[in-house]
C-alpha cells in the first residue's frame, strides 16, 4: 500500500505583497529611529546638563562623583543684565532681517517674476553670483563700508561700525540674494488670472502686489521669515567681527565669551545658555508652522 504525501497549502497570493509592505515599513521605521537616535541623545544630554552639577555621559553627577547633583545654579545667568542685553540685540537683528529681507525679497521677486525690463536676466545672474560670496570673503570690504557709514552725521551712530544696526544691515544684504530667488519661485507658480483682472480694472502695480499677490504667497513668506530669523538669531561671524564689547554683543557672541582658553569652562552653564537661546526660535516656529505646513498650497503656474 502506497501513501501519498499531501503538500501543505500555499499561502494566499494576496498576503505576500502585504507581508513585504509590512516588512518594508518596519525597516523604514527602524532606519529612521537609528538615524535620529544621535540627535535625541544630544538633546537629552543638553536638558540633563542644564540642571546638573556635572555630567558623565547622560548620568548627572554631584561633587562627590555620585549619581545626582541636580541644581539650578547653571541658570543663574537669567539675573545678569548682560544676557538680556544680548537677547535684545539678537532680537533686533533677527526682526530687522525678517522685515528688511521680507520687504525687499517680495518686491524684487514680484518684479523679476511678472515684469520685463532691461537687464532682468543679468540681474538674476548677478544675484546668484552675489549669493556665492560668503561673509568670510567680504569682511575687509564690509569693514570699510561700515566705517564710511559711521562717518555720516546722526544715522552713522545707528548703522555704522560697532552698532546693532550696522550688523543688521550687513546681514540683510547677505541674505537678500537667496530671499529674492526664493520669492521669485513662489510668484512664478501663481496664475495670472486675478492679476490681469485687477490690472484691467485699473489697479496699480503696488496695489496688485500688496492686496492680491502677497496673500497668495504667505507660506513662502513664512518660510523666508523663518530662515532669516534663524540666520539673524544665530549670527556669529559678522557680530563678532564688527562689534566691540558686551554692549552690542548678541547671544552667540555672549555664549562664546563663556568659553575661555585659559580658565576652566563650565560646560553645564554653556549648555543652559544654549538652551535658553533656543526658546525664541521655538516660539517663532510655533507661530509660523501652520503657514509652513501649507507651503505647497496656492495657485497654479501661470501662462
C-alpha positions as CSV (number, residue, x, y, z in Angstrom):
1,X,0.0,0.0,0.0
2,X,1.5,3.2,-1.0
3,X,0.9,6.5,0.7
4,X,0.9,9.9,-0.9
5,X,2.2,12.9,0.9
6,X,-0.1,15.9,0.8
7,X,1.7,19.1,0.3
8,X,0.8,21.9,2.7
9,X,-1.5,24.5,1.2
10,X,0.3,27.6,-0.2
11,X,-0.4,30.9,1.4
12,X,-2.8,33.1,-0.4
13,X,-1.1,35.1,-3.1
14,X,-2.6,38.3,-1.7
15,X,-0.8,38.0,1.6
16,X,2.7,38.2,0.1
17,X,2.6,41.8,-1.0
18,X,1.2,42.8,2.4
19,X,4.0,40.9,4.2
20,X,6.6,42.7,2.0
21,X,4.9,46.0,2.7
22,X,4.8,45.4,6.4
23,X,8.5,44.3,6.4
24,X,9.4,47.4,4.4
25,X,7.6,49.7,6.8
26,X,9.4,48.1,9.8
27,X,12.7,48.6,8.0
28,X,11.9,52.2,7.2
29,X,10.9,53.0,10.8
30,X,13.9,51.2,12.2
31,X,16.2,53.1,9.9
32,X,14.5,56.4,10.9
33,X,14.9,55.7,14.6
34,X,18.5,54.8,14.2
35,X,19.2,57.9,12.2
36,X,17.7,60.3,14.7
37,X,18.9,58.5,17.8
38,X,22.2,60.5,18.0
39,X,20.1,63.7,17.8
40,X,17.8,62.6,20.5
41,X,20.8,61.6,22.7
42,X,22.3,65.0,22.2
43,X,19.1,66.8,23.2
44,X,18.7,64.5,26.2
45,X,22.3,65.4,27.3
46,X,21.5,69.1,26.8
47,X,18.5,69.0,29.1
48,X,20.2,66.9,31.7
49,X,23.3,69.0,31.7
50,X,21.4,72.3,32.3
51,X,20.1,71.0,35.7
52,X,23.2,69.1,36.8
53,X,26.3,69.9,38.7
54,X,28.3,68.0,36.1
55,X,27.6,65.1,33.8
56,X,29.3,61.8,32.8
57,X,27.7,60.9,29.6
58,X,24.0,61.0,30.3
59,X,24.4,60.5,34.0
60,X,24.2,63.5,36.3
61,X,27.0,63.6,38.9
62,X,27.3,65.5,42.2
63,X,30.5,67.0,43.6
64,X,31.4,63.6,45.2
65,X,31.0,61.7,42.0
66,X,27.8,60.0,42.9
67,X,24.6,59.9,40.9
68,X,22.5,63.1,41.4
69,X,23.7,66.6,41.8
70,X,20.7,68.3,40.3
71,X,20.9,72.0,40.7
72,X,19.6,75.3,39.2
73,X,22.8,77.2,39.6
74,X,23.5,76.9,35.9
75,X,20.5,79.2,35.3
76,X,21.8,82.0,37.5
77,X,22.7,83.9,34.3
78,X,19.0,84.9,33.9
79,X,19.6,87.5,36.7
80,X,22.5,89.0,34.7
81,X,21.6,92.1,32.7
82,X,24.3,91.3,30.1
83,X,22.4,88.3,28.8
84,X,19.1,90.2,28.4
85,X,21.1,92.9,26.6
86,X,22.5,90.2,24.3
87,X,19.0,88.8,23.9
88,X,17.6,92.2,22.9
89,X,20.4,92.8,20.4
90,X,19.8,89.3,18.8
91,X,16.1,90.1,18.6
92,X,16.7,93.5,17.0
93,X,19.0,91.9,14.4
94,X,16.6,89.0,13.7
95,X,13.5,91.2,13.4
96,X,15.3,93.7,11.2
97,X,16.3,90.9,8.9
98,X,12.8,89.5,8.8
99,X,11.3,92.9,7.9
100,X,14.1,94.1,5.6
101,X,14.7,90.8,3.7
102,X,10.9,90.2,3.6
103,X,10.0,93.5,2.0
104,X,12.9,93.6,-0.4
105,X,12.6,90.0,-1.5
106,X,8.9,90.1,-2.1
107,X,9.1,93.3,-4.1
108,X,12.1,92.2,-6.0
109,X,10.8,88.7,-6.6
110,X,7.5,90.0,-7.9
111,X,9.2,92.4,-10.3
112,X,11.5,89.7,-11.6
113,X,8.7,87.2,-12.0
114,X,6.0,89.5,-13.5
115,X,7.8,92.3,-15.3
116,X,10.1,92.5,-18.3
117,X,12.7,95.2,-18.2
118,X,16.2,95.9,-19.5
119,X,18.8,93.9,-17.6
120,X,16.4,91.5,-16.0
121,X,18.4,88.3,-16.9
122,X,21.6,90.0,-15.9
123,X,20.2,90.9,-12.6
124,X,19.1,87.4,-12.0
125,X,22.5,86.1,-12.8
126,X,24.2,88.6,-10.5
127,X,22.0,87.6,-7.6
128,X,23.3,84.0,-7.9
129,X,26.9,85.3,-8.1
130,X,26.4,87.5,-5.0
131,X,25.0,84.5,-3.1
132,X,28.2,82.7,-3.8
133,X,30.2,85.3,-1.9
134,X,30.2,84.4,1.8
135,X,30.7,86.8,4.6
136,X,34.2,85.4,5.2
137,X,35.3,86.7,1.8
138,X,33.9,90.2,2.3
139,X,34.9,91.0,5.9
140,X,37.5,93.7,4.9
141,X,35.2,95.3,2.4
142,X,32.3,95.3,4.8
143,X,34.6,96.9,7.5
144,X,35.4,99.9,5.2
145,X,31.7,100.3,4.3
146,X,30.6,100.3,7.9
147,X,33.4,102.8,8.8
148,X,32.2,105.1,6.0
149,X,28.6,104.8,7.1
150,X,29.7,105.6,10.6
151,X,31.0,109.0,9.5
152,X,27.5,110.0,8.3
153,X,26.1,112.5,10.8
154,X,23.3,111.2,13.1
155,X,22.4,108.0,11.3
156,X,26.1,106.9,11.4
157,X,25.6,106.1,15.1
158,X,22.9,103.5,14.2
159,X,24.2,101.8,11.1
160,X,28.0,102.2,11.3
161,X,30.8,100.1,12.8
162,X,30.1,98.7,16.3
163,X,26.4,99.1,16.1
164,X,23.5,96.7,16.1
165,X,22.0,98.5,13.0
166,X,25.2,98.0,11.1
167,X,25.3,94.3,11.8
168,X,21.6,94.0,10.8
169,X,22.3,96.0,7.6
170,X,25.1,93.6,6.6
171,X,23.1,90.5,7.4
172,X,20.2,91.8,5.3
173,X,22.5,92.3,2.4
174,X,24.0,88.8,2.7
175,X,20.5,87.2,2.8
176,X,18.9,89.2,0.0
177,X,20.0,87.1,-3.0
178,X,18.6,83.9,-1.5
179,X,15.4,85.6,-0.5
180,X,14.8,87.2,-3.9
181,X,15.2,83.8,-5.7
182,X,13.0,82.1,-3.2
183,X,10.2,84.6,-3.5
184,X,10.5,84.7,-7.3
185,X,9.9,81.0,-7.4
186,X,6.7,81.4,-5.4
187,X,5.4,84.2,-7.7
188,X,6.2,82.1,-10.8
189,X,3.8,79.4,-9.6
190,X,0.8,81.8,-9.3
191,X,-1.8,82.1,-12.0
192,X,-2.1,85.4,-14.0
193,X,-5.9,85.5,-14.0
194,X,-6.6,87.5,-10.8
195,X,-3.6,89.8,-11.5
196,X,-4.7,90.6,-15.1
197,X,-8.3,91.2,-14.0
198,X,-7.1,93.7,-11.3
199,X,-4.8,95.5,-13.8
200,X,-7.6,95.7,-16.3
201,X,-9.9,97.2,-13.6
202,X,-7.3,99.9,-13.1
203,X,-5.4,98.7,-10.0
204,X,-1.8,99.9,-9.7
205,X,1.1,97.5,-9.6
206,X,1.6,98.3,-6.0
207,X,-2.0,97.5,-5.1
208,X,-1.9,94.2,-7.1
209,X,1.3,93.2,-5.3
210,X,0.0,94.2,-1.8
211,X,-3.6,93.1,-1.9
212,X,-3.6,90.2,-4.4
213,X,-0.2,88.6,-4.8
214,X,1.2,88.7,-1.2
215,X,-1.8,86.9,0.4
216,X,-1.2,84.0,-2.1
217,X,2.5,83.6,-1.2
218,X,2.1,83.7,2.6
219,X,3.5,80.2,3.0
220,X,6.6,81.3,1.1
221,X,6.9,84.5,3.1
222,X,6.6,82.5,6.3
223,X,9.4,80.1,5.2
224,X,11.6,83.1,4.2
225,X,10.8,84.8,7.6
226,X,11.8,81.6,9.5
227,X,15.0,81.2,7.5
228,X,16.0,84.8,8.0
229,X,15.0,84.9,11.7
230,X,17.2,81.8,12.3
231,X,20.1,83.3,10.4
232,X,19.8,86.6,12.3
233,X,19.4,85.0,15.7
234,X,22.3,82.6,15.3
235,X,24.6,85.1,13.5
236,X,28.1,85.0,15.0
237,X,30.8,85.9,12.5
238,X,29.5,89.3,11.5
239,X,28.6,90.5,15.0
240,X,31.8,89.1,16.4
241,X,33.9,90.9,13.8
242,X,32.2,94.3,13.6
243,X,31.3,94.8,17.3
244,X,33.4,95.6,20.3
245,X,32.4,94.9,23.9
246,X,29.4,93.4,25.6
247,X,27.1,96.4,25.0
248,X,26.4,95.5,21.3
249,X,27.1,91.7,21.6
250,X,24.3,89.3,20.6
251,X,23.6,85.8,22.0
252,X,26.2,83.8,20.1
253,X,28.9,86.3,20.9
254,X,27.8,86.3,24.6
255,X,27.9,82.5,24.5
256,X,31.4,82.5,23.1
257,X,32.5,84.7,25.9
258,X,31.7,82.0,28.4
259,X,34.3,79.7,26.8
260,X,37.8,80.5,27.9
261,X,41.2,79.3,26.7
262,X,42.9,79.8,30.0
263,X,40.3,79.1,32.6
264,X,38.1,76.0,33.1
265,X,34.8,76.2,31.2
266,X,31.5,75.4,33.0
267,X,30.0,73.4,30.1
268,X,26.8,72.8,32.0
269,X,26.3,76.6,32.2
270,X,27.1,76.9,28.5
271,X,24.5,74.2,27.8
272,X,21.9,76.2,29.8
273,X,22.7,79.4,27.9
274,X,22.4,77.5,24.6
275,X,19.0,76.0,25.6
276,X,17.9,79.5,26.7
277,X,18.9,80.8,23.3
278,X,16.6,78.3,21.6
279,X,13.4,79.4,23.3
280,X,12.7,82.4,20.9
281,X,13.3,80.2,17.9
282,X,10.7,77.6,19.2
283,X,8.2,80.4,19.8
284,X,8.7,81.8,16.3
285,X,8.3,78.4,14.8
286,X,5.1,77.7,16.7
287,X,3.5,80.9,15.3
288,X,4.6,80.1,11.7
289,X,4.2,76.3,11.5
290,X,0.7,76.5,10.1
291,X,1.8,78.5,7.1
292,X,4.9,76.3,6.7
293,X,2.7,73.2,6.5
294,X,0.7,74.8,3.7
295,X,3.8,75.8,1.7
296,X,2.8,73.8,-1.3
297,X,-0.7,75.1,-1.4
298,X,-1.7,78.0,-3.6
299,X,-2.2,78.9,-7.3
300,X,-1.1,77.0,-10.3
301,X,1.7,78.1,-12.6
302,X,0.6,80.9,-14.9
303,X,0.9,81.2,-18.6
